[in-house]
């Protein structure tokens, strides 16, 4: 699963009203099922006073994990329509939640399906769809003497990293999977094998 995939660039939301009910669509990029579930939990907590928080996500795993829930709405009227938008847009590593504050008018199954799919669509439109490559994360630990050359390699490669300076220097790195082993090799040779790596 090293090939690139479509996902959303960032976390966004969109708000609209239908027949007095307020809907708020939320989307976020996620890299794991755990991250997707944390996003769903965070929205459900933030909007705990809402009538419904309908979640859906598609996460790249072996095999692809897809999940949705109607969260108390009539069966098939909410979760599946939300998930269908992610499928139609061919998005992966995305979590979505559509929050509903009931306004007193029943929308029927068809109306609900349209509203929940619109919630996801409009939230996606607020962000942008990007091509992403699978990434891996690992830590590089070196002594201070080697930290300058390691930092120089990471910066010249444009690698995402965070550095913490304690007794040793640790770089937490996020790099596209196809580039990971080559980066480790470069750092090994630059530090004459003194760098240690951990997942």
ChimeraX attribute file (.defattr): number of C-alpha atoms within 10 A of each C-alpha:
attribute: neighborCount
match mode: 1-to-1
recipient: residues
	/A:1	11
	/A:2	10
	/A:3	9
	/A:4	12
	/A:5	16
	/A:6	16
	/A:7	25
	/A:8	25
	/A:9	18
	/A:10	16
	/A:11	18
	/A:12	19
	/A:13	20
	/A:14	20
	/A:15	16
	/A:16	15
	/A:17	13
	/A:18	14
	/A:19	11
	/A:20	13
	/A:21	17
	/A:22	17
	/A:23	23
	/A:24	23
	/A:25	28
	/A:26	26
	/A:27	30
	/A:28	24
	/A:29	22
	/A:30	24
	/A:31	18
	/A:32	17
	/A:33	20
	/A:34	11
	/A:35	17
	/A:36	24
	/A:37	16
	/A:38	14
	/A:39	21
	/A:40	24
	/A:41	16
	/A:42	12
	/A:43	19
	/A:44	19
	/A:45	12
	/A:46	10
	/A:47	16
	/A:48	13
	/A:49	12
	/A:50	15
	/A:51	17
	/A:52	21
	/A:53	29
	/A:54	25
	/A:55	32
	/A:56	28
	/A:57	29
	/A:58	26
	/A:59	23
	/A:60	19
	/A:61	14
	/A:62	7
	/A:63	8
	/A:64	10
	/A:65	14
	/A:66	19
	/A:67	15
	/A:68	21
	/A:69	20
	/A:70	20
	/A:71	14
	/A:72	13
	/A:73	16
	/A:74	13
	/A:75	12
	/A:76	15
	/A:77	22
	/A:78	30
	/A:79	28
	/A:80	20
	/A:81	23
	/A:82	30
	/A:83	24
	/A:84	15
	/A:85	20
	/A:86	24
	/A:87	14
	/A:88	8
	/A:89	13
	/A:90	12
	/A:91	22
	/A:92	24
	/A:93	27
	/A:94	28
	/A:95	34
	/A:96	34
	/A:97	31
	/A:98	30
	/A:99	25
	/A:100	24
	/A:101	17
	/A:102	17
	/A:103	13
	/A:104	9
	/A:105	10
	/A:106	12
	/A:107	15
	/A:108	10
	/A:109	15
	/A:110	11
	/A:111	13
	/A:112	19
	/A:113	20
	/A:114	15
	/A:115	27
	/A:116	28
	/A:117	22
	/A:118	22
	/A:119	28
	/A:120	28
	/A:121	20
	/A:122	19
	/A:123	24
	/A:124	28
	/A:125	13
	/A:126	17
	/A:127	17
	/A:128	13
	/A:129	15
	/A:130	14
	/A:131	11
	/A:132	16
	/A:133	17
	/A:134	16
	/A:135	15
	/A:136	15
	/A:137	15
	/A:138	15
	/A:139	18
	/A:140	19
	/A:141	21
	/A:142	22
	/A:143	17
	/A:144	14
	/A:145	11
	/A:146	18
	/A:147	20
	/A:148	12
	/A:149	14
	/A:150	22
	/A:151	17
	/A:152	11
	/A:153	15
	/A:154	17
	/A:155	12
	/A:156	9
	/A:157	12
	/A:158	10
	/A:159	16
	/A:160	14
	/A:161	17
	/A:162	12
	/A:163	15
	/A:164	11
	/A:165	13
	/A:166	9
	/A:167	9
	/A:168	13
	/A:169	19
	/A:170	22
	/A:171	21
	/A:172	18
	/A:173	19
	/A:174	16
	/A:175	21
	/A:176	17
	/A:177	16
	/A:178	14
	/A:179	13
	/A:180	16
	/A:181	12
	/A:182	11
	/A:183	15
	/A:184	16
	/A:185	12
	/A:186	14
	/A:187	23
	/A:188	16
	/A:189	11
	/A:190	15
	/A:191	18
	/A:192	10
	/A:193	12
	/A:194	14
	/A:195	20
	/A:196	15
	/A:197	16
	/A:198	9
	/A:199	9
